[in-house]
């Protein structure tokens, strides 16, 4: 049924049937719509068919869609004149050739005819432009969806790379915590694979996964008090784009806890009220050769791009950097 409704043949047929009924009713002498009215309306539509399809098939594609607006406007008087001529030929030449019991002439004044022609010209142009705009919006929406999915897939390898490094370090020293770390990683990957397919997820679930990730990272720390994660406000029913905070947390652990000395720290705070505020701060550690290359900014650029796509004009994203500290503040309005 939906396929039939979306069919051009169906849409055009419905348009012309309604048009024939409207014209027949408009010119009808009697109160009821009779066959003579239908027959007159059908003849009246011969020039209208010409007008509409020349506009749809030639003028709009060749001029309007190509940005040649002046040529489109200049072609309209010629089209109206041609349509008027076909109208006169229909009633003065075509109809007399028909074997009909009716006597019919075009008794409509030229001013009324031109007005009707202009109405059909404007109406069909607006319908065509609205359909083109709708298709363009659909294409943009599909492109946006593809880009967002691409950005999500960029997160997974980056996160996996960092986590496997932790497991590798534990395996080298045959740590008893290796199995626990693998289990934590398994839970996080399950979340990423099966629960982030939607455009938005519950913030409470996202926070739970962040807590799991933080616990996974704290396993390798001697002093786990260096990491603080504070959540304020009511999370019930609040939704957010999935995996939006993960790259920021990854980045903080990557740079702030690489030496595991007394100066290392990561402080995270999430506040929910009229807006969602996420702040994360870490000490600025030494940057190695790999981080100076193209891998260094993937996480932050990923977040920045996703914010532009999902929360346009509804977010604040600030990065503050000093000689000792690195801080990111994110507000979702």
N, C-alpha and C positions, 0 to 999 in steps of 0.2 A: 504493500500500500504506500509506504513512504517513497519507494522507488518510483511509483506511478506519479505521485504528487510532485516529485522533483523533476519529472520528465518535462522537457521543453514543449513537446507536442501537447501534453496535458495542460500545461500552464497557458500556452497560446490559445488552445481551444476554448478554455474557460473564459479567457479574456475576451475573445471575439464573440462568444455566445452572450456574455453579459453586455457587450457593446451593442450588438444587434438588438437586443431587447431594449436597452436604454434609448437608442436612436429611434426605434419603432414606436416606443411609448411617447417619446418627445414630439414626434410628428403625427401621432395618431389623432384622427378627428373624433372618432368615437371614444367612449369611456373604456371600452374593452379592447384588448390587443387582438386584432383580427389578422387573417392571412395576408390581406392587402398591406397591412402595416409591416408585417414580416418581409414581404416581397420588396416593398419600398426601401426598408432598412438594409436589405441585402444589396440592392443596387447602390444605395448610398455608400456602402462600405467598399465598393470597388476602388475608388480613389483613396480611401482610408488605408486599404491594404498596401497600395503603392506608397503612400506617405510613410507609414510606419516602418515597412521593411527596407525602404531606401535609407531611412534614418538609422535603423538598427544595423543594417548590413554594410552600409557604405559610409555615411557621414560620421557616425560615432567612431567606428574602428579607424577610418582613414584620417580623421581630423581631431576629434575630441580626445580620443585615447592617446593620440600622438602629441598632444599639447598644442595643436594648431587651432587655437580657439577663434582667432579672427577669421580663418577660412571657414570654420564651422558656421559662424554667424553670417558670413557673406553668402553661404550656400542655402541658407534657410529661405530667403525670398524666392530664389529660383525653384526650390522644392515646393513652396506653397503655390506658386504660379502654375507649375506643372500639374500639381494635384487639382487645382481649380479647372484646368483644361481637361483633365481626364474626367472630372465630374460632369462637365458640360457634354463631352463626347458620350458618356454613359447614357445620359437621358435623351440626348438629341439624336444619337446615331445607333448606339447599341440596343437600347430598348425598342425602338421602332422595328428593328430587324427580328425581334422575337415574336413568335406566334402566341399572342396573349389576349385574353378577354378584357384586360385592363387598359385604360388610357392613363398614362402617367407622365408628368413633366416635373422638372426641377423648379419648384416655385419658391425656393429659398433665396433670400437676398444675399448678395456676395459678401456683405459685411458679416452676416451670420455664419456663412460658410467658412470664411477665413478664420473667424473666432473658433469654430469647431475644430478646424484643422490645427490651429495653434494649440488648443487644449490637448489634442492627441499627440502632437509633437512634443510638448513639454512633458506630458504624462509618461510617454514611452521612454523619453530620455532620462527622466528621473528614476524610473523603474530599472532601466539598464544600468545607470550609474550606481544605484543602491545595491544591485546584485554584484556588480564588479567590486564595490567597496566591501561587501560581505565576503566575497571570495578572497579578497586581499587580506582581510582580517583573519580568515581561516588559515591562509598560508603563513601569515605572521605568527599565528598561534602555534602552528605545527613547528615552525622554525624555533620558536621560543621553547617549546617542549623538548625538541631535540637538543637544543643547547643546554638546557637545564639538566637533562639526563646525562649529557656529556660531562658536565661539571660534577655531577654526582659520582660518575665513574672515575673521575680524576681523584676524588677523595679516597676511595678505597685502596688503591695501590700505595698511595702516600702513607696512609695510616698503617697498612699492612707492613710496609717497609720498616717503619719505626718500631712496630711491635715485635717483628721477627728479630730485630737487632737485640731487643731485651732478652728474648728467649734464647738466642744464640749465645749471649754473654753468660746466661745461667747454665746452659748446657756445657759450656767450656769448663766450668768449675764443678760440674755435676751437682748442681744445687737441688735440694729436695723440693724447692718451690717451683721447679720447671713445670711439673704437671699442673699445678694450680694456675700458673700463668697461661698455659695452653688452654685450660678450661675457660678462663676469663676471655681470652682472645676468641674462642669458639662462640661464646655468648654474644660478643660484640659483632662478629661477622654474621651470625644468624640475624641479628637486628638489622644490619646493613643490607643483607640479601633479601629478607622477607618482609620487613616492616617499614621500609622507607620508600615504597613505591608510590605512595600518595603525595599530593602536593603539600599537605600539611599533616603533622602528627601531634599528638598530645605532648605538651611541654613537659609534663611529669615523666613521660616515658623517655624523652630526650635527656632529662636530668638524670634519670636512673642509669642510662647508658654512659653518661659522662662520669658518674660516680664509679661505675665499673671500670672504665678506662683509667681513671685516676688511681684506683686501687691496684690495677695492673701495673701502672708505672711506679707506684710506691713500693712494690715488692723489692725493687732493686736498690732502694734507698736505706741507708743505715738509720738516718734520722727522718722519720716520716712526718714530723711536725713542720717540716719545711714546706709542706703542701697544705693549703687551706682552701676549702670550698664551702662558701656560705650561701644559703638560699633563703630569701625573704619574700613574704607575700603568699597569696593563695594561688596555687597552680591549677586548681580544679577547672577543667573544661577549657583551659587556655591552649591554643594551638600555635604551632610555629613551623616554618619550613624545616624539613629534616636535615640533619648533619650540618647545620649552619654554624654551630659553636665548636664542633670537633676540630676543624683546622686551626682555630685559635688556641685551643688547649694543646694540641699537638705542637704547635709552634713554641708555646711557652715551655713545655717540657724539653723540647729539642735544644733550646738555647739557654734556658735557665737552670737546668739540673745536669749539665754535662760533666761537671767536675766533682760534684757531690762533696763540696766543702762547706764551711760555715756560712759563706756568703750567698749560697744558692737558695732560691726560694721561688715559689709560684703561689700567687694569691688570686683566687677567683671568687667573684661575687655576682649573684643573679638576683635581681629584684623585680617583682611583678606588682604593679599597681595600675595606673592608667596606661602605662607603657611597659614593655619588657626591656630592662636594662641589664646588660652583661658587661662586666669589667674584668679584665685579666691583666695581671702585672707580674713580671719576672725580672730577675737580675739579668744584666746583659753580659753573657759569657763571651768567650773568644769565638771568633768565626773561623771555621776551618776552610780549606781550599774548595771543598765540594759546595759549601754553603755560599761561597762567593760566586759560584756559577749559576746556571739556569735553574737549579733546584731550590735555591734559597727562598724565592718569593711565591712559590706555587700556592701555598695555603692561603695567604692573605689576599692574593689576587683572585683566587677562586671565590672567597667570601665576598670580596668587593663586587665582582661581576654578578654573583647570585643576588646580592642585595639590589643591584640596579635593575635586575630583571623581575624579581618577585616583589620588592618593596620600593618601587620608584616614588620618590618624594615622600616616603614614609619611614625614613630611617636616618640615623646619624652614625657615621663610622669614623672614628678618630684614632689615629696612631700617634703616640707620644714616645719619643726616644731621647734618652740622655746618655751620658757616659757610663752610668751605672745601671739604669733601668730601662725596661721596654714595657709599654702599656698600650692596651687596645680597649677602647670604649665603644660599645655598640648599643644603640637604642632603637627599638622597633616600635613605631607609633601605632 
